[in-house]
Amino acid sequence: MRKKKIFILSAIIIFLIFLGLFFRKNSNIAPFPQSPPFDMPDFDDFEIPDRICDIKDFGAIENGEALNTAAFENAISECANNGGGHVVIPDGTWLTGAIHLRSNIDLHLEENAVILFSENPEDYLPVVFSRFEGMELMNYSPFIYANNCENISISGNGTLDGQGEIWLKWKAIQKGDAQRLYAMADQEAPIEERVFAKKGDALRPSLVEFVNCKNIRLLDFTLKNSPMWSIHPLYSENIFIRGIKINTTGHNTDGIVIDSSKYVLVDDVDLETGDDSISIKSGVDKDGWRINRPSENIVIKNSRMRKGHSGITVGSEMSGGVRNIYIQNCFFEEAGQGVRIKSMRGRGGYVENIWARNIQMDNIENAALQFDTAYDSSTNVPSSNALPEIKNININNISVTGNPPKYLVKIDGFPEQPIENIILSNIKSSSEKGIVISDAKKITLENISVSAKKKPFFQFTNVAELNIYNSVCEQSDASCVKIN
């Protein structure tokens, strides 16, 4: 079967035959930006005072059995009350309940130090303000928590062990509580009435959460066995995450969840999760619209993500908006999807201005790239018909190896609101199905070299202003492209 190069301009297919190949000059699309085309801060602009507060000096007992919550609290208070410093966790296993950080504090884990979190939910009371799947509430405290703080850090080569297995059992019974919270949010019930930490309630907390915080550094530690989301910055800014490792299993154990936060740099992380490795969110439905805080100005680079549902996902809780995301030099392995945007009718909000380049994927199951506006939330049904707006996405230099995914690219907009202005270039792969796009406009494909097991390779339904340049199709003319 001969290779064919195909050029499509405004849905008219023009074949130029020369030496058994089809040729067309490159498009005039702008070069891919070599650095983020939006403002990012200097992430090294704060210092923690040199003061040392070792938890052993505050009565902590290292045996993995004695509860050291008070020792952690006293060490943090001593440092914070004297202007800040490093709360040191020495070599050994230290059992504790909730740890509440304060401004100018670095929680530093020495080599072989393990913070082992209690399996007793009562050790995470009293309730604190949080957000569960995009809805504000009062809930069990996240295991490490800070609210309205600045200049805070978790560092060192130790481990945070959430012992999440007991919490993961709550997944089977959480649906009713999640629906009750959604109804309260939809009716705009006061936050102080949305209390979900009574006996029988089953909304799990995150392991690490920062709320309304500024200047956060997370460096070099390992996190495992999370009860739900592993790291959850909420309403926060200036967040630098580098060199950490996350290993979780089970439902909703996302790695890093960036939630209505801005100015975030994720660099050189290694994530293996039971859900999305990195997820970008901004609230759900009425609660998201009420707060109206987007996640924005986010850079993710030089990172490895294995297993789970997706490598990097936007949504589905994105009612407050997501914009200005720059992704480069990442590796995804054995995930359901590579890069995914997921939303649904009734969600509203927007996703715009996303750049991704130099992404290698191996053994992706469903789709290397998926933009899905029909995501099925098994928990809550939106109470409105507000449509999310998805536009301005540029993805360049994608390689997919290993077992071929079901789709190389799967894009589904709405007939009344198409996904708009998508550029996909320099993509090389094989897949069961090729590029399937429906309800979209201003779509540009350039330098696509992929073979698909099932025909047609390019399939377009209700797509306007479609352009394909310099692309290879390893099929016959009649079966390569289908336009509905």
Secondary structure, DSSP 8 states (H G I E B T S, - for coil): ---EEEEEETTEEE--EETTEE-----------SS-SS----TT-----S-EEEGGGGT---SSSSB-HHHHHHHHHHHHHTT-EEEEE-SEEEEES-EE--TTEEEEE-TTEEEEE-S-GGGG-S-EEEEETTEEEEES--SEEEES-EEEEEEES-EEE--THHHHGGGGG-HHHHHHHHHHHHTT--GGG-EE-STT------SEEEES-EEEEEES-EEE--SS-SEEEES-EEEEEES-EEE--STT--SEEEES-EEEEEES-EEE-SS-SEEEE-B-HHHHHHH---EEEEEEES-EEESSSEEEEEESSBTT-EEEEEEEEEEEES-SEEEEEE--TT---EEEEEEEEEEEEES-SSEEEEEES----SS---SS----EEEEEEEEEEEEESS--SEEEEEE-BTTB-EEEEEEEEEEEEESEEEEEEEEEEEEEEEEEEEESSS-SEEEEEEEEEEEEEEEE-S-HHHHEEE-
